[in-house]
Every structure is written in structure tokens, then in C-alpha cells.
């Protein structure tokens, strides 16, 4: 039975490159569940032993150089599954499991490239297929967390220049519509339950000079919860410390606490 759970999400942009940052962060923060995206490692190369050495179980699916998702937990990972029902098996973007009575769905949603590209249509279709997946496997009344890199900034508070960037693939009316359909299904943005402030970001582009120091970022990473869990969410924070380390990911962790 779920009593307390601390859940985090982190797009690591290569688990092998970021392994020292991730394992130290786990030792320091002792979360119950850490959902990773963009692990960029084939299953045979995933550093599972490094996590078991510090007391964590792993469930993962990956590919070389691209994509990849993992669920890391102190607790038993029950019924691990991967992929949308209609997702190509060689594109690991979803990992699901049941942990301590809670259902976890961890996603790395396509970025979309350009609004007039086939990849952007693929992103929109991915959101539609995710809604179908959720509707098939869960109910809004379940204890369910949906987390990961959603590649969407929800509103003007969630990116550094909303006027200039409006219409880009991660801040586009079509992706907002796609996300809102899923949220209307039954999800709450746990970060916005606890923080109304703008300029709280989880991603700063490497390609933009001194983006982190200038706080030219985006909030692309989320911990969403159905009402039974959202009602019990006591805190949700963005931890920027890992982004300040040497050779960091371009993302940083988001962490939520739930008490039941």
C-alpha cells in the first residue's frame, strides 16, 4: 500500500555520459522512483550494476545513440512494460510499471523538428496514441503518475521568450491542444500546484550561449498525477544543482513528494 513516495524525472541525454551525476544525485536525494529519458544506450550497455550497487532496481529499454527510457526504484518494479500499443518496438519512448501501489508511466515524447515537417505530425500523432494507451490501460481514478520529457512548454511562464518562440515545435497551439486532451482525461500538473512563478525551467539548450547562467530555458519536464495522487502531492520542485555540474545534461531533475 502506498504511504509515501518521492518520484523524480530526469532527461539525462546519455546515461553513460551522465552516470556519475545520476548516481550521486540518487545517493544524495534517496528518491523512491527515478524516471530517466534519452538514455541513449542499448540494453546490453545500460549500467544496471551501478544502480544495484547503491540499492536500486532497474527496468529499461534503449537503443544506440537515440531515445531510451528507464525506471529506477528502491522498491520492486512490478509488471514493467514498454512502448505504446502501436509504437515501433525499435523506438523506446515509454516505460510503465507499478511500484508500491502506484502506476508509473514514463515518456520521452518526440521533439518534432519543424512545424511543417513529418516529424511534427508524428509528434502530434504520438500524443493521440498516448491518450488511446492511457484510456485502454488506466482510469482517471487510478493512482497514476505520468512523467517525463513531454517536449512542450505549457504556457508563457514556461519558456524564456514566449512571444518570439510561439509557433515553434515545443510551443505551438497544436501541441497545446494535444496535451490538453490528455490533461482533460484526468491529469494535474503537480509543479503548478505548488508554484505559480514564471522562469522555472528544466531545460537549457547547449547551443544557446550561457543559456543556464542567463536562465534562457524551457519547462519541458513534468510530473503529472491523477486526482487521487495529486490531492496527496505535498511538494514538487525543480532541482537545478545537477545542471551546474561539469558535463551536465541539458535538462535537470524535477521531483514530487506524495503522502497518503
C-alpha positions as CSV (number, residue, x, y, z in Angstrom):
1,X,0.0,0.0,0.0
2,X,1.3,3.4,-0.9
3,X,2.2,5.5,2.2
4,X,4.8,7.9,0.9
5,X,6.6,8.2,-2.4
6,X,9.2,10.6,-3.8
7,X,9.2,10.5,-7.6
8,X,11.7,12.2,-9.9
9,X,12.1,12.6,-13.6
10,X,15.4,13.4,-15.4
11,X,16.2,13.5,-19.1
12,X,19.9,12.5,-18.8
13,X,20.9,12.9,-22.5
14,X,23.0,9.7,-22.3
15,X,23.1,7.7,-19.2
16,X,26.7,6.5,-19.6
17,X,27.9,10.1,-20.1
18,X,25.9,11.3,-17.1
19,X,26.2,8.2,-14.8
20,X,28.3,9.9,-12.1
21,X,25.9,12.8,-11.9
22,X,22.9,10.5,-11.7
23,X,24.2,8.0,-9.1
24,X,25.5,10.8,-6.8
25,X,22.1,12.6,-7.2
26,X,20.4,9.4,-6.2
27,X,22.6,8.9,-3.1
28,X,22.0,12.5,-2.1
29,X,18.2,12.5,-2.6
30,X,17.1,8.9,-2.0
31,X,14.0,9.1,-4.2
32,X,11.7,6.1,-4.4
33,X,11.4,6.3,-8.2
34,X,13.6,8.0,-10.8
35,X,12.3,8.0,-14.4
36,X,15.0,8.6,-17.0
37,X,14.7,9.6,-20.6
38,X,17.0,9.8,-23.5
39,X,19.3,7.2,-22.1
40,X,20.9,6.6,-25.5
41,X,22.1,3.1,-24.5
42,X,21.4,-0.4,-25.9
43,X,20.1,-2.7,-23.2
44,X,23.4,-4.6,-23.1
45,X,25.2,-1.3,-22.4
46,X,22.8,0.0,-19.7
47,X,24.8,0.4,-16.4
48,X,22.3,-1.6,-14.3
49,X,25.0,-2.7,-11.9
50,X,25.9,0.8,-11.0
51,X,22.3,1.3,-9.7
52,X,22.1,-2.1,-8.0
53,X,25.3,-1.3,-6.2
54,X,23.6,1.7,-4.5
55,X,20.4,-0.2,-3.8
56,X,18.2,0.5,-6.8
57,X,16.3,-1.8,-9.2
58,X,16.1,-1.0,-12.9
59,X,13.7,-1.5,-15.8
60,X,14.9,-0.1,-19.1
61,X,14.6,-0.2,-22.8
62,X,17.0,1.6,-25.1
63,X,18.8,1.9,-28.4
64,X,22.2,3.2,-29.6
65,X,22.6,7.0,-29.7
66,X,18.9,7.8,-29.6
67,X,15.8,7.7,-27.3
68,X,15.7,5.2,-24.4
69,X,13.7,5.2,-21.2
70,X,14.3,3.7,-17.8
71,X,12.6,3.3,-14.4
72,X,14.9,3.2,-11.4
73,X,13.5,2.3,-8.0
74,X,14.4,1.4,-4.4
75,X,11.3,-0.9,-4.5
76,X,10.2,-3.9,-6.5
77,X,9.3,-2.9,-10.1
78,X,6.1,-4.8,-10.9
79,X,4.7,-5.5,-14.4
80,X,7.3,-3.5,-16.4
81,X,6.1,-2.8,-19.9
82,X,7.5,-0.7,-22.8
83,X,6.1,1.2,-25.7
84,X,2.7,2.3,-26.8
85,X,0.5,-0.4,-28.1
86,X,1.1,1.0,-31.6
87,X,4.7,2.1,-31.1
88,X,7.5,0.7,-33.2
89,X,9.5,-1.7,-31.0
90,X,12.8,-0.1,-32.0
91,X,11.8,3.3,-30.7
92,X,11.9,3.1,-26.9
93,X,9.9,6.2,-25.7
94,X,7.6,4.8,-23.0
95,X,8.2,2.7,-19.9
96,X,5.5,1.7,-17.5
97,X,5.4,-0.1,-14.2
98,X,3.7,-0.5,-10.9
99,X,5.6,0.5,-7.7
100,X,4.4,0.5,-4.1
101,X,0.8,0.5,-5.3
102,X,1.2,3.4,-7.8
103,X,1.2,3.2,-11.6
104,X,4.1,4.9,-13.3
105,X,4.1,5.9,-17.0
106,X,7.5,7.4,-18.1
107,X,7.6,9.0,-21.5
108,X,10.1,10.7,-23.8
109,X,7.9,12.4,-26.4
110,X,9.2,13.3,-29.8
111,X,10.6,16.8,-30.2
112,X,9.1,17.4,-33.6
113,X,11.9,19.1,-35.6
114,X,9.9,21.8,-37.5
115,X,6.2,22.6,-37.5
116,X,5.9,21.9,-41.3
117,X,7.7,18.6,-41.1
118,X,6.5,15.0,-41.0
119,X,8.3,14.7,-37.6
120,X,5.9,17.3,-36.1
121,X,2.9,15.4,-37.4
122,X,4.5,12.3,-35.8
123,X,4.7,14.1,-32.5
124,X,1.0,15.1,-32.6
125,X,0.1,11.5,-33.6
126,X,2.2,10.2,-30.7
127,X,0.2,12.3,-28.3
128,X,-3.1,10.9,-29.8
129,X,-1.8,7.4,-29.4
130,X,-0.7,8.1,-25.8
131,X,-4.2,9.1,-25.0
132,X,-5.5,5.9,-26.5
133,X,-3.0,3.9,-24.5
134,X,-3.9,5.6,-21.2
135,X,-7.6,5.1,-21.9
136,X,-7.1,1.4,-22.6
137,X,-4.8,0.6,-19.6
138,X,-5.9,3.0,-16.8
139,X,-8.7,5.0,-15.4
140,X,-8.6,8.6,-14.1
141,X,-9.4,7.3,-10.6
142,X,-6.3,5.1,-10.5
143,X,-3.1,6.1,-8.6
144,X,-1.2,7.1,-11.7
145,X,1.8,9.3,-12.4
146,X,2.6,10.3,-15.9
147,X,6.1,11.8,-16.1
148,X,9.0,12.6,-18.4
149,X,10.2,14.9,-21.1
150,X,7.0,16.0,-22.8
151,X,8.7,18.4,-25.2
152,X,6.0,21.1,-24.5
153,X,6.1,24.4,-22.6
154,X,2.5,24.7,-21.3
155,X,2.2,28.5,-21.1
156,X,4.1,31.8,-21.2
157,X,5.6,31.1,-17.8
158,X,7.3,28.0,-19.1
159,X,9.8,29.5,-21.6
160,X,12.1,32.4,-21.7
161,X,10.7,34.2,-24.7
162,X,7.1,33.2,-25.4
163,X,6.4,35.9,-27.9
164,X,9.4,35.1,-30.1
165,X,9.1,31.3,-29.7
166,X,5.4,31.0,-30.2
167,X,4.7,28.6,-33.1
168,X,7.9,26.6,-32.5
169,X,7.5,22.8,-32.1
170,X,7.5,22.9,-28.3
171,X,5.3,26.0,-28.0
172,X,2.7,25.5,-30.7
173,X,-1.1,25.7,-30.5
174,X,-1.4,22.2,-31.9
175,X,0.8,20.6,-29.3
176,X,-1.0,22.5,-26.6
177,X,-4.3,21.1,-27.9
178,X,-2.8,17.6,-27.9
179,X,-1.5,17.9,-24.3
180,X,-4.7,19.4,-23.0
181,X,-6.7,16.4,-24.3
182,X,-4.6,14.2,-22.1
183,X,-4.8,16.5,-19.1
184,X,-8.6,16.7,-19.5
185,X,-8.6,12.9,-19.4
186,X,-7.6,13.3,-15.7
187,X,-4.1,14.7,-15.0
188,X,-2.9,17.6,-12.8
189,X,0.5,19.4,-13.3
190,X,1.9,18.9,-9.8
191,X,4.6,21.6,-10.2
192,X,1.9,24.2,-10.9
193,X,0.0,23.0,-7.8
194,X,2.8,24.4,-5.7
195,X,4.5,27.2,-7.9
196,X,2.9,29.9,-9.9
197,X,6.1,31.7,-10.7
198,X,7.5,32.1,-14.2
199,X,11.0,31.3,-15.3
200,X,11.2,28.0,-13.5
201,X,12.8,25.7,-16.2
202,X,14.0,22.2,-16.6
203,X,15.9,22.6,-19.9
204,X,18.6,25.0,-21.2
205,X,19.8,24.5,-24.7
206,X,23.5,23.8,-25.1
207,X,23.5,25.6,-28.4
208,X,22.5,28.9,-26.8
209,X,25.5,30.7,-25.3
210,X,25.4,30.7,-21.5
211,X,21.8,29.7,-21.6
212,X,21.8,28.3,-18.0
213,X,23.6,31.3,-16.5
214,X,21.2,33.7,-18.3
215,X,18.2,31.4,-17.4
216,X,17.2,31.2,-21.1
217,X,15.3,28.0,-20.6
218,X,12.1,25.9,-21.0
219,X,10.0,23.8,-18.7
220,X,9.7,20.6,-20.8
221,X,9.8,18.0,-18.0
222,X,6.7,17.2,-15.9
223,X,5.3,15.1,-13.2
224,X,1.5,14.7,-13.8
225,X,-0.8,12.9,-11.5
226,X,-4.4,11.7,-11.5
227,X,-6.6,13.3,-8.8
228,X,-6.2,10.6,-6.1
229,X,-2.4,11.2,-6.2
230,X,-2.5,14.9,-7.0
231,X,-4.6,15.5,-3.9
232,X,-1.8,14.0,-1.9
233,X,1.1,15.8,-3.5
234,X,2.8,17.9,-0.8
235,X,5.7,19.3,-2.9
236,X,7.1,19.5,-6.4
237,X,10.4,21.2,-7.2
238,X,12.9,21.6,-9.9
239,X,16.4,20.8,-8.8
240,X,18.9,22.9,-10.8
241,X,22.0,21.6,-9.0
242,X,22.9,18.8,-11.5
243,X,22.7,21.3,-14.4
244,X,25.5,23.3,-12.7
245,X,28.0,20.4,-12.6
246,X,30.7,19.5,-15.1
247,X,29.5,17.8,-18.3
248,X,25.8,18.1,-17.3
249,X,22.7,17.1,-19.2
250,X,20.9,19.9,-20.9
251,X,17.9,19.0,-18.6
252,X,17.7,18.9,-14.8
253,X,15.5,16.7,-12.5
254,X,12.0,17.5,-11.3
255,X,10.9,15.9,-8.0
256,X,7.5,15.4,-6.4
257,X,6.5,14.1,-3.0
258,X,3.3,12.2,-2.3
259,X,1.8,11.4,1.1
260,X,-1.1,9.0,1.6
